[in-house]
Amino acid sequence: ARHATGNVFGYFAGIEDDGYHWYYRPGVSAGVIPTNDGQTCVFASMPARRFRDEIRLDPGAGFERVLSECSPELAQAVARGQRSGQLRGFPGQPGFLRQAWGPGWALVGDAAYFKDPLTAHGITDALRDAELLARAVVEGSSEAALDGYQATRDAIALGLFEVTDEIASFGWDLPAVKQMHLRLSEEMKGEVAAMAEWRQERAALGKTA
Protein backbone atom coordinates (compact mmCIF):
# COMPACT_ATOMS: atom_id res chain seq x y z
CA ALA A 1 0.00 0.00 0.00
CA ARG A 2 1.02 3.63 -0.39
CA HIS A 3 -0.54 5.21 2.70
CA ALA A 4 -0.71 4.75 6.46
CA THR A 5 -2.62 6.44 9.26
CA GLY A 6 -1.44 7.19 12.76
CA ASN A 7 -3.92 6.32 15.48
CA VAL A 8 -4.49 7.05 19.15
CA PHE A 9 -7.12 4.99 20.94
CA GLY A 10 -8.44 4.24 24.40
CA TYR A 11 -11.33 2.60 26.23
CA PHE A 12 -13.98 4.62 28.02
CA ALA A 13 -16.97 3.98 30.26
CA GLY A 14 -19.97 6.26 30.42
CA ILE A 15 -20.25 6.90 26.67
CA GLU A 16 -23.64 6.31 25.10
CA ASP A 17 -23.50 2.87 23.49
CA ASP A 18 -25.86 2.81 20.52
CA GLY A 19 -23.68 1.23 17.88
CA TYR A 20 -20.65 1.95 15.73
CA HIS A 21 -19.93 5.51 14.64
CA TRP A 22 -17.31 6.91 12.26
CA TYR A 23 -16.49 10.59 11.83
CA TYR A 24 -14.65 12.23 8.93
CA ARG A 25 -13.32 15.69 8.30
CA PRO A 26 -10.59 16.61 5.82
CA GLY A 27 -7.31 15.44 7.33
CA VAL A 28 -8.74 13.63 10.37
CA SER A 29 -11.05 10.78 11.32
CA ALA A 30 -12.41 9.22 14.50
CA GLY A 31 -14.50 6.26 15.50
CA VAL A 32 -16.53 4.78 18.34
CA ILE A 33 -16.74 1.00 18.74
CA PRO A 34 -18.77 -0.60 21.58
CA THR A 35 -16.93 -3.46 23.29
CA ASN A 36 -17.71 -5.53 26.39
CA ASP A 37 -18.42 -4.67 30.05
CA GLY A 38 -19.78 -1.25 29.18
CA GLN A 39 -16.50 -0.14 27.61
CA THR A 40 -16.29 1.78 24.35
CA CYS A 41 -13.19 2.01 22.17
CA VAL A 42 -12.67 5.52 20.82
CA PHE A 43 -9.95 6.20 18.27
CA ALA A 44 -8.56 9.28 16.55
CA SER A 45 -6.80 8.92 13.20
CA MET A 46 -4.63 11.22 11.16
CA PRO A 47 -1.93 10.96 8.46
CA ALA A 48 1.13 9.09 9.71
CA ARG A 49 3.30 12.19 9.20
CA ARG A 50 1.14 14.24 11.53
CA PHE A 51 1.27 11.49 14.14
CA ARG A 52 5.06 11.37 13.89
CA ASP A 53 5.63 15.13 13.90
CA GLU A 54 2.97 16.21 16.39
CA ILE A 55 0.79 13.63 18.08
CA ARG A 56 3.35 11.14 19.38
CA LEU A 57 5.00 13.85 21.50
CA ASP A 58 1.82 14.20 23.58
CA PRO A 59 -0.74 11.51 22.68
CA GLY A 60 -3.30 12.74 25.22
CA ALA A 61 -3.40 16.29 23.94
CA GLY A 62 -3.23 15.07 20.34
CA PHE A 63 -6.14 12.69 20.92
CA GLU A 64 -8.31 15.49 22.30
CA ARG A 65 -7.26 17.87 19.52
CA VAL A 66 -8.08 15.44 16.70
CA LEU A 67 -11.42 14.50 18.26
CA SER A 68 -12.32 18.19 18.56
CA GLU A 69 -11.34 18.84 14.94
CA CYS A 70 -13.33 15.85 13.75
CA SER A 71 -16.42 16.07 15.98
CA PRO A 72 -16.78 18.54 18.86
CA GLU A 73 -19.78 16.53 20.08
CA LEU A 74 -17.71 13.34 20.28
CA ALA A 75 -14.90 15.19 22.05
CA GLN A 76 -17.39 16.42 24.66
CA ALA A 77 -18.83 12.92 25.15
CA VAL A 78 -15.34 11.50 25.66
CA ALA A 79 -14.49 14.27 28.14
CA ARG A 80 -17.56 13.30 30.18
CA GLY A 81 -16.62 9.60 30.12
CA GLN A 82 -14.18 7.71 32.34
CA ARG A 83 -11.08 6.39 30.64
CA SER A 84 -10.00 2.84 31.49
CA GLY A 85 -6.23 2.49 31.33
CA GLN A 86 -3.85 4.43 29.15
CA LEU A 87 -4.24 5.80 25.66
CA ARG A 88 -2.29 3.83 23.10
CA GLY A 89 -0.72 5.02 19.89
CA PHE A 90 0.06 3.33 16.59
CA PRO A 91 2.33 5.31 14.25
CA GLY A 92 1.07 3.59 11.11
CA GLN A 93 2.18 0.78 8.83
CA PRO A 94 1.61 0.61 5.07
CA GLY A 95 -0.51 -2.38 4.14
CA PHE A 96 0.79 -5.49 2.44
CA LEU A 97 -0.48 -8.67 0.82
CA ARG A 98 1.95 -11.56 1.30
CA GLN A 99 2.27 -15.01 -0.15
CA ALA A 100 -0.11 -17.04 2.00
CA TRP A 101 1.68 -20.37 2.22
CA GLY A 102 4.83 -22.36 1.52
CA PRO A 103 6.39 -25.71 2.46
CA GLY A 104 5.38 -26.41 6.06
CA TRP A 105 3.79 -23.02 6.78
CA ALA A 106 0.72 -20.90 6.14
CA LEU A 107 -0.28 -17.38 7.17
CA VAL A 108 -3.63 -15.92 8.20
CA GLY A 109 -4.83 -12.55 9.44
CA ASP A 110 -2.41 -9.63 9.69
CA ALA A 111 0.59 -11.92 9.16
CA ALA A 112 -0.63 -12.56 5.63
CA TYR A 113 -2.66 -9.51 4.75
CA PHE A 114 -2.54 -6.21 6.59
CA LYS A 115 -4.46 -3.12 5.62
CA ASP A 116 -4.74 0.19 7.40
CA PRO A 117 -6.89 -0.05 10.55
CA LEU A 118 -8.91 3.04 9.61
CA THR A 119 -11.73 0.85 8.24
CA ALA A 120 -11.63 -1.43 11.34
CA HIS A 121 -11.95 -4.67 9.38
CA GLY A 122 -8.95 -6.67 10.60
CA ILE A 123 -10.69 -9.27 12.78
CA THR A 124 -12.98 -10.17 9.89
CA ASP A 125 -9.90 -10.71 7.72
CA ALA A 126 -8.42 -13.09 10.28
CA LEU A 127 -11.61 -15.13 10.65
CA ARG A 128 -12.08 -15.28 6.89
CA ASP A 129 -8.52 -16.47 6.26
CA ALA A 130 -8.74 -19.06 9.05
CA GLU A 131 -11.89 -20.47 7.45
CA LEU A 132 -10.29 -20.60 4.02
CA LEU A 133 -7.13 -22.24 5.34
CA ALA A 134 -9.14 -24.80 7.32
CA ARG A 135 -11.02 -25.71 4.16
CA ALA A 136 -7.71 -26.21 2.35
CA VAL A 137 -6.40 -28.42 5.17
CA VAL A 138 -9.56 -30.53 5.08
CA GLU A 139 -8.98 -31.02 1.36
CA GLY A 140 -5.59 -32.54 2.22
CA SER A 141 -3.25 -29.52 2.26
CA SER A 142 -2.25 -30.22 -1.35
CA GLU A 143 -0.57 -27.50 -3.39
CA ALA A 144 -3.78 -27.09 -5.38
CA ALA A 145 -5.83 -26.63 -2.21
CA LEU A 146 -3.41 -24.10 -0.73
CA ASP A 147 -3.16 -22.26 -4.03
CA GLY A 148 -6.95 -22.12 -3.91
CA TYR A 149 -6.78 -20.63 -0.42
CA GLN A 150 -4.50 -17.85 -1.59
CA ALA A 151 -6.41 -17.20 -4.81
CA THR A 152 -9.75 -16.93 -2.99
CA ARG A 153 -8.25 -14.70 -0.32
CA ASP A 154 -6.77 -12.40 -2.96
CA ALA A 155 -10.00 -12.22 -4.93
CA ILE A 156 -11.97 -11.15 -1.86
CA ALA A 157 -9.28 -9.03 -0.18
CA LEU A 158 -7.87 -6.95 -3.01
CA GLY A 159 -10.86 -4.63 -3.41
CA LEU A 160 -11.04 -4.04 0.35
CA PHE A 161 -7.29 -3.42 0.38
CA GLU A 162 -7.37 -0.85 -2.42
CA VAL A 163 -10.30 1.22 -1.17
CA THR A 164 -8.92 1.21 2.39
CA ASP A 165 -5.62 2.56 1.07
CA GLU A 166 -7.51 5.36 -0.68
CA ILE A 167 -9.35 6.28 2.52
CA ALA A 168 -6.07 6.14 4.48
CA SER A 169 -4.53 8.69 2.11
CA PHE A 170 -6.60 11.53 3.60
CA GLY A 171 -6.41 12.94 0.07
CA TRP A 172 -10.18 13.36 -0.17
CA ASP A 173 -12.97 15.79 0.52
CA LEU A 174 -16.24 14.69 2.11
CA PRO A 175 -18.10 13.88 -1.15
CA ALA A 176 -15.14 11.77 -2.29
CA VAL A 177 -14.81 9.82 0.97
CA LYS A 178 -18.55 9.14 0.86
CA GLN A 179 -18.11 7.45 -2.52
CA MET A 180 -15.14 5.48 -1.17
CA HIS A 181 -17.31 4.17 1.65
CA LEU A 182 -20.01 3.13 -0.77
CA ARG A 183 -17.34 1.11 -2.58
CA LEU A 184 -16.13 -0.30 0.73
CA SER A 185 -19.69 -1.34 1.55
CA GLU A 186 -20.03 -3.18 -1.76
CA GLU A 187 -16.74 -5.01 -1.17
CA MET A 188 -17.87 -6.02 2.30
CA LYS A 189 -21.19 -7.29 0.96
CA GLY A 190 -19.31 -9.54 -1.45
CA GLU A 191 -17.17 -10.88 1.38
CA VAL A 192 -20.23 -11.56 3.56
CA ALA A 193 -21.95 -13.37 0.69
CA ALA A 194 -18.92 -15.62 0.15
CA MET A 195 -18.64 -16.44 3.85
CA ALA A 196 -22.36 -17.23 4.04
CA GLU A 197 -21.94 -19.63 1.12
CA TRP A 198 -19.08 -21.39 2.92
CA ARG A 199 -21.25 -21.73 6.04
CA GLN A 200 -24.03 -23.33 3.99
CA GLU A 201 -21.56 -25.75 2.42
CA ARG A 202 -20.23 -26.69 5.85
CA ALA A 203 -23.77 -27.27 7.15
CA ALA A 204 -24.54 -29.48 4.15
CA LEU A 205 -21.41 -31.54 4.74
CA GLY A 206 -22.38 -31.99 8.37
CA LYS A 207 -25.75 -33.40 7.40
CA THR A 208 -24.21 -35.93 5.03
CA ALA A 209 -21.39 -37.01 7.38
Helices and strands as residue ranges (DSSP letters): E 5-13, E 21-25, E 28-34, E 40-47, H 48-53, G 55-57, H 59-70, H 72-80, E 82-90, E 96-97, E 101-102, E 105-106, G 109-111, E 113-114, G 117-119, H 122-138, H 143-168, H 174-208
